[in-house]
């Protein structure tokens, strides 16, 4: 899949350091300041390894509503 999220941003890499063994999510800008984010506003995520580093490819969310980005 061709996506603008092929390469994690510096911000995503920095965020990954805070979430070892977790995920870094890409959220639609309209929800960036919101506490509650509906699943359809999440473009996808990167898996974060035990060292806080992003590993693998971007995992797109098939339920994301703005398909122009992924």
Secondary structure as UniProt FT lines:
FT   TURN            4..5
FT   HELIX           10..16
FT   TURN            17..18
FT   TURN            20..21
FT   STRAND          23..27
FT   HELIX           29..31
FT   TURN            32..33
FT   HELIX           39..41
FT   STRAND          42..48
FT   TURN            50..51
FT   STRAND          54..60
FT   TURN            62..63
FT   TURN            67..68
//
